[in-house]
Amino acid sequence: MESPFSSPAEAALQREAGAAGLLTPLADLDRVYELERVVGFVRDLGCQRVALQFPDRLLGDAGVVAARLEESTKSKMFILGDTAYGSCCVDVLGAEQAGAQALVHFGPACLSPPARPLPTAFVLGQRTVVLELCARAFEAQNPDPTAPVVLLSEPACAHALEALATLLRPRYLDLLVSSPALPLPVGSLNPEPEFLECFGRRFPLAPGRCLEEYGAFYVGGPEASPDPDLDPDLSRLLLGWAPGRPFFSCCPGTGQTQDEAARAGRLRARRRYLIERARDARVVGLLVGTLGVARHREALAHLRNLTQVAGKRSYVLALGRPTPPKLANFPEVDVFVLLACPLGALAPWPSGSFFRPVLAPCELEAACNPAWPPPGLAPYLTHYADLLPGSPFHVPLPPPESELWDTPDVSLITGELRPPPSWKPSNDSGCSALTVRPQLELVESSPAASFLSSRSWQGLQPHLGQTPVKEAVSGRRGIAIAYEDEGSS
């Protein structure tokens, strides 16, 4: 199974060499990739060098699309096909290396703000939506015409939501249509300041209304999937949607619907389990999952301070795309926290493949911040920027003298009483990671060293001072299959 962060090892052995063939018929390229709009975007900016970012599954069309755009715009096109992390994020670093003045992103996108300003156009795709079947499915699941409902969709189906709403509005009085939160052109003002923006979408809420009042009808998803928990975009909606409100998904091609209440319950239960694992952890590995999304450095500093305040040790790991073999090299780490965009943080991990659980930043915040609201009252935030100061969801750490730090806490996994944090916020600049040895020596306390000392095998024994000194002698000569001192057979 492939994910935005890892691919199976056998895929490299099964891949055929040679140029990838076209995935889209030539007659449909202009419509699928919206080449007319892209040409207008490049001409309006007057760019001479433009980066075209494709996900791996669309690279077969990249050459033809780039050639057509070069012919129409007379600008140089650069294809970005291998992003360092998730393909849903804008690869600002890759565009800068090519000296590009603008970027066109094709395929699903998380729509996270980039770390550096760069004119960007998004082509989300246009998946076929059978409006009549989807309208019938909506009516079957929403018999009450006065119930408030929001129309949602995967990015590739967003082009059909207004047409679907046109079929439904004569009967349904309180129907809300969401739209992708595409970035506004550089220098333009927001014409709709009253729109609510969350989940990578904009919601035109009326004054006095809130999104928690609405049920949801989601158009998108695969027609048949062996595992229903593989779509990070739908998982983000289910985790953040108001519990108790109806949420249905509909296949755009067949009109088949599914009640997502059970799946939402499984996702929330899984996240609560991960929070408990984070509370029990002593060593936390902070995985850098993005370098192109805004405020990622500030978020990394926030998570490091959070683990220190909670009495945990943290290590920052920049490993590129995290895979099970990479993370297995750090057995002393109890949990990993992936600092990535909202879709990357919820990327589908193969069940049981990782040696330690991989968490999202919101789960670490809930585990280490005693002022965080309890489950059921706290919102599930999929973007790490919502945890930082300046966000309406930011919860500051309590002062050092607060009783919240000394509140008894029992692990729901081990059943043991957790000790209070051994380190609290203070202005003391002294070192807090020192251990007193019986010989009155001060040494730095290292969880990695403690873990190594507890292992039965600790590597080759050096035996310092116990090995006799000998003169160097000439070794064997030759190659492994035929040394000179071996007889020929």
Secondary structure, DSSP 8 states (H G I E B T S, - for coil): ---SS---THHHHH---S----SS-GGGHHHHTTHHHHHHHHHHHT-SEEEEE--GGGGGGHHHHHHHHHHHH--EEEEE---SS-TTS--HHHHHHTT-SEEEEES------BSS---EEEE-------HHHHHHHHHHH---TTS-EEEEE-GGGGGGHHHHHHHHTTT-SSEEE-EE-----TT---S-TT-EEETTEEE---TT--GGG-EEEEE---SS-S-TT--HHHHHHHHHS-TTS-EEEE-TTT--EEE-HHHHHHHHHHHHHHHHHHHH-SEEEEEE--SSBTTHHHHHHHHHHHHHHTT-EEEEE--SS--HHHHTT-TT-SEEEEE--HHHHT----TTTSSS-EE-HHHHHHHH-TTS--TTTS----SGGGGSTTSTT------TT-GGGG--EE-TTT--EE---S----S--S-S-EEE-TTS-EEE--HHHHHHHTSS--S----TTTS----------EETTEETTS---
